[in-house]
Amino acid sequence: MKPLRKAIFPVAGLGTRFLPATKAMPKEMLPVVDRPLIQYVVDEARQAGIEHFIFVTGRNKNIIEDHFDRQFELELTLNERGRREELSTLSRDLPGPGTTSFTRQQSPLGLGHAVWCARELVGNEPFALLLPDVLVQHPRGCLAQMIDAARELDGASNIIAVEEAPKDRVSSYGVVGVGASKGKAFAITQMVEKPKPADAPSNLIITGRYILQPEIFGLLAKQERGAGGEIQLTDAMLALQRTQSFYGLKFEGRTFDCGSKVGFLAANVAYALARDDIAPAFRAEIKKLLGEP
Ligand code: UTP
């Protein structure tokens, strides 16, 4: 496979499950401990070697662009106050000049449409797609594991991160059918969006990280509406599967669906407990809340 240089971050959704928090603030800026969701996902992509970060945004999303820019007044004040640690965090989190691009989706017509909106910025090369409301807690992140797996596959392959889900939950997700193993990955035989538990081909659900070939854009261009009247990425992937191979990777790490309230709260607890500076005091607070001595 050609080297993977670019990643798309779709951030144009309405975040209705988090209203009213997301009335004026993008869901992707909600903090897990002290970093916005989008920062974790950009960090994961940087760690995997991605060089260009493409954000598909919408109205009310300008602060995402500001977040990935320098803030001179703040930096000046922190400098004057000798706050070295905060300053180094700010510069460490920032992708380099000219490595971010922002395009508008204009109407939130679905994930497939958001991806299609990035077509000119991606061009004719494979790309990563990371959903910012899915966090994967693992020292190497999920995308780096996918890139490792991709090295063992043929040129024009598509790879999807999958994880196991209880049978009664699969009907909320895209579910894949499992074929022959190839290295760390396996061939995907079918993809079904939100199946009834009895119709699900497995208990492996699609998890918000993809490596896709640029031919997906031509299929998304047909703008066919699928489930919920939205332009669905899964429909275009199914069409692409007629001419290209799709592989699944069961990655290592713990996933948090931060698009749901419980997943978001669980992520806050898990990431706080993983932080040396916060965990001891936080663990004591949780014990108190749970009524433990
Ligand atoms: P979600 O469906 O989880 O996000 O899409 P949402 O629509 O914002 O949330 P709810 O369901 O109303 O609470 C996953 C990701 O895809 C983006 C979202 O911003 C989110 O990061 N997305 C979704 C778009 O960019 N455009 C769309 O049309 C839909």
Boltz pocket constraint, residues with backbone or C-beta under 6 A from the ligand:
constraints:
  - pocket:
      binder: B
      contacts: [[A, 10], [A, 11], [A, 12], [A, 13], [A, 14], [A, 15], [A, 16], [A, 17], [A, 18], [A, 27], [A, 28], [A, 56], [A, 105], [A, 107], [A, 108], [A, 109], [A, 110], [A, 111], [A, 113], [A, 114], [A, 131], [A, 132], [A, 133], [A, 259]]
      max_distance: 6.0
